[in-house]
Amino acid sequence: MNKQLRKAVIAGNWKMNKNPEETKTLLNEVLPLVKDADCEVVACVPFIDLMAALDAAKGSNVKIGAQNCHWEKNGAFTGEIAAPMLTAVGVTHVIIGHSERRTYFGETDETVNKRVRAALDAGLTVILCVGEALEQREQGITEELVALQTKIALQGVKEYELSRVIIAYEPIWAIGTGRTATSEQAGEVCGAIRGVIARLYNQKAADAFTIQYGGSMNAKNAAELLAQPDVDGGLIGGASLKAADFAEIVRAASQG
């Protein structure tokens, strides 16, 4: 992590957990623990919890994000949420292309790109997820696959818009499995992603670009992962539902 060149961002992905009352309770526990954070802190909550989260986080340093958005501004898309709907209520961030969306709900690189474009047009900051399955890692194509995902997702994204894009490297085999990439593995792929940004744009843009690690970062391994020069934060799953653990990760990012 190089905080002289780029911002560190710790974002919690609550996934399909917590109702509105539980959301307020958890955030009320988290807020005092992270109020002095020297990094950006985001909580990405289920749609039903957004209003409760925004209310609880009002006036704090914690920003609220959603976990997905559609590429159209409105229309006959039952069950979807448009990006302008998110900004209208005060949401600042949105996760796009999470592996669970790709695996269970048919997301493709092309639909991820369309969602990224819509989110940026609405004024949101995008947390863009890329990553490989275990079979793909064993085949030795991790860097090629992640580079392809990155290039397609960023099609049509201008250099000046990169300040509102964060990439989260999420090895699919390390999400919810208890397995974690070694700090060296995480750093290597995050470095490769930075190389892709440099080739797509330029080195200055790449140096300023925030890249998170998102494969089961927790309170115990956060400091080691964040010590990698190209790991600028984390997209936190299970540990974001435990106030003390999430705060410890934020503390590690603040000290880096």
TIKOLFI-411844 format. One record per residue (C-alpha): residue number from 0; x, y negated, z negated; residue in one letter. Coordinates in steps of 0.05 Angstrom, whole numbers. Each point is the difference from the previous one (the first is absolute). Layout:
<rs>
R pos      u      v      w code
R NUM      X      Y      Z    A
...
</rs>
This chain:
<rs>
R pos      u      v      w code
R   0      0      0      0    M
R   1     29    -67     21    N
R   2    -43    -54    -32    K
R   3     45    -55     28    Q
R   4    -23     18     71    L
R   5    -72     22    -11    R
R   6    -56      6    -51    K
R   7    -11     62    -41    A
R   8    -72     25     -1    V
R   9    -31     52    -47    I
R  10    -70     19     23    A
R  11    -46     49    -35    G
R  12    -43     45     45    N
R  13    -56     21    -46    W
R  14    -30     45     55    K
R  15    -70     26    -17    M
R  16      4    -13    -75    N
R  17    -35    -46    -51    K
R  18    -68    -33     -2    N
R  19     -7    -75     -9    P
R  20      0      2    -76    E
R  21     60     46     -2    E
R  22     34    -46     50    T
R  23     -7    -59    -48    K
R  24     26     41    -57    T
R  25     62     24     37    L
R  26     17    -69     27    L
R  27     -9    -31    -68    N
R  28     52     49    -25    E
R  29     47    -12     59    V
R  30     -2    -76      4    L
R  31     36    -18    -64    P
R  32     53     53     14    L
R  33     18    -29     68    V
R  34    -13    -75    -11    K
R  35     75    -16      3    D
R  36     16     44     59    A
R  37     54    -24     47    D
R  38    -32     35     59    C
R  39    -67     -1     35    E
R  40    -52     44    -33    V
R  41    -62     26     37    V
R  42    -57     46    -20    A
R  43    -36     34     58    C
R  44    -66     25    -25    V
R  45    -62     35     30    P
R  46    -49    -45     36    F
R  47    -52      6    -55    I
R  48     51    -26    -51    D
R  49     25    -61     38    L
R  50    -45    -51    -33    M
R  51     15     26    -69    A
R  52     75      0     15    A
R  53     -1    -70     28    L
R  54    -37    -25    -61    D
R  55     47     35    -48    A
R  56     63    -25     36    A
R  57    -24    -72      9    K
R  58     55    -48    -21    G
R  59     52     54     -7    S
R  60     60     19     42    N
R  61    -33     65     24    V
R  62    -29     -1     70    K
R  63    -57     45     22    I
R  64      1     43     62    G
R  65    -47     49     35    A
R  66     18     69     26    Q
R  67    -24     -7     72    N
R  68    -37    -45     49    C
R  69    -33      8     68    H
R  70     27    -32     63    W
R  71    -65    -34     19    E
R  72    -27    -62    -35    K
R  73    -71     28     -4    N
R  74    -45     50     35    G
R  75    -31     69     -4    A
R  76     55     34    -40    F
R  77    -36     32    -58    T
R  78     44      9    -61    G
R  79     55    -47     24    E
R  80     24    -67    -27    I
R  81     24    -57     45    A
R  82     63    -39    -16    A
R  83    -36    -67     -3    P
R  84    -47     29    -53    M
R  85     61     13    -43    L
R  86     29    -69      7    T
R  87    -68    -31    -13    A
R  88      0     27    -71    V
R  89     73    -16    -15    G
R  90     37     64     18    V
R  91     71    -14     23    T
R  92     29     68     19    H
R  93    -23     63     35    V
R  94     31     69      8    I
R  95     -1     25     72    I
R  96     18     69     27    G
R  97      8     37    -66    H
R  98     16     74     13    S
R  99    -66     20    -33    E
R 100    -37    -43     50    R
R 101     39     32     57    R
R 102     -7     71    -27    T
R 103    -72      2    -24    Y
R 104    -35    -55     40    F
R 105     30      3     70    G
R 106     42    -63     -1    E
R 107     48     -3     59    T
R 108     59    -45     15    D
R 109    -44    -38     48    E
R 110    -57    -12    -50    T
R 111     52    -20    -52    V
R 112     26    -53     48    N
R 113    -71    -26     12    K
R 114    -12     -5    -75    R
R 115     67    -35    -11    V
R 116    -18    -51     53    R
R 117    -69    -13    -30    A
R 118     28     -7    -70    A
R 119     53    -50     21    L
R 120    -51    -40     40    D
R 121    -43     -5    -62    A
R 122     58    -26    -41    G
R 123     15     62    -41    L
R 124     68     28    -18    T
R 125      7     71     27    V
R 126     32     58    -37    I
R 127     14     46     59    L
R 128     13     73    -16    C
R 129     45     45     40    V
R 130     30     68    -16    G
R 131     12     72     20    E
R 132    -28     68    -20    A
R 133     46     53    -30    L
R 134      1     39     65    E
R 135     23    -62     38    Q
R 136     55    -13    -50    R
R 137     24     71      5    E
R 138      0     -8     76    Q
R 139     47    -59     -8    G
R 140    -45    -50     34    I
R 141    -16    -46    -60    T
R 142     34    -62     27    E
R 143    -28      9     71    E
R 144    -70     10    -27    L
R 145      2    -58    -48    V
R 146     30    -45     54    A
R 147    -57     19     47    L
R 148    -53    -14    -53    Q
R 149     32    -67    -15    T
R 150      6    -22     72    K
R 151    -72     17     18    I
R 152    -28    -31    -64    A
R 153     36    -66     13    L
R 154    -19     -7     74    Q
R 155    -25    -70     10    G
R 156     26    -25    -67    V
R 157     41    -63      7    K
R 158     64    -14    -38    E
R 159    -32    -56    -40    Y
R 160    -53     49    -24    E
R 161     50     48    -31    L
R 162     -1    -40    -64    S
R 163    -70     30    -10    R
R 164     21     71     15    V
R 165     30     50    -49    I
R 166     18     70     21    I
R 167     -7     56    -51    A
R 168     40     62     17    Y
R 169    -41     59    -25    E
R 170     27     69     12    P
R 171    -65     40      2    I
R 172     32     59    -34    W
R 173     14    -43    -61    A
R 174    -70    -30    -11    I
R 175    -40     31    -56    G
R 176     45     61     -1    T
R 177     47    -20    -56    G
R 178     57      4     50    R
R 179     40    -62     14    T
R 180     51    -16     52    A
R 181     68    -10    -30    T
R 182     21    -73     -6    S
R 183     49     12     57    E
R 184    -54     30     45    Q
R 185    -47    -58    -15    A
R 186     55    -51     12    G
R 187     21     33     65    E
R 188    -69     -3     31    V
R 189    -15    -70    -26    C
R 190     66    -21     32    G
R 191    -20     33     65    A
R 192    -66    -38     -1    I
R 193     38    -65    -10    R
R 194     41     19     61    G
R 195    -64      7     40    V
R 196    -22    -69    -22    I
R 197     67    -28     21    A
R 198     -7     31     69    R
R 199    -72    -22      9    L
R 200     13    -71    -24    Y
R 201     70    -19    -25    N
R 202     47     11    -58    Q
R 203    -22    -62    -38    K
R 204    -72     24      2    A
R 205     21     69    -23    A
R 206     41    -27    -58    D
R 207    -60    -39    -25    A
R 208    -49     58      8    F
R 209    -28     36    -61    T
R 210      1     76      2    I
R 211    -30     41    -57    Q
R 212      8     72    -19    Y
R 213    -67     35    -12    G
R 214     12     73    -16    G
R 215    -15     12    -73    S
R 216     41    -57    -29    M
R 217    -10      1    -75    N
R 218     26    -31    -65    A
R 219     57     50     -4    K
R 220     28     -5     71    N
R 221    -17    -71     19    A
R 222     66    -32    -21    A
R 223     40     51     39    E
R 224    -42     -8     63    L
R 225     -1    -76     -5    L
R 226     76      0     -6    A
R 227      3     20     74    Q
R 228     16    -63     40    P
R 229    -56     10     50    D
R 230    -55     19    -50    V
R 231    -36    -65    -17    D
R 232    -56     26    -44    G
R 233    -51     55     -4    G
R 234    -70     20     19    L
R 235    -20     35    -64    I
R 236    -53     54     -3    G
R 237    -13     38    -65    G
R 238     45    -43    -43    A
R 239    -40    -62     18    S
R 240    -58     28    -41    L
R 241     41     -1    -63    K
R 242     14    -70    -25    A
R 243     64     15    -36    A
R 244     29     40     58    D
R 245    -19    -52     52    F
R 246     30    -54    -44    A
R 247     65     38     -6    E
R 248      5      4     76    I
R 249    -13    -75      6    V
R 250     54    -11    -53    R
R 251     49     41     40    A
R 252    -15    -41     62    A
R 253      7    -65    -39    S
R 254     68     19    -25    Q
R 255     27     22     66    G
</rs>
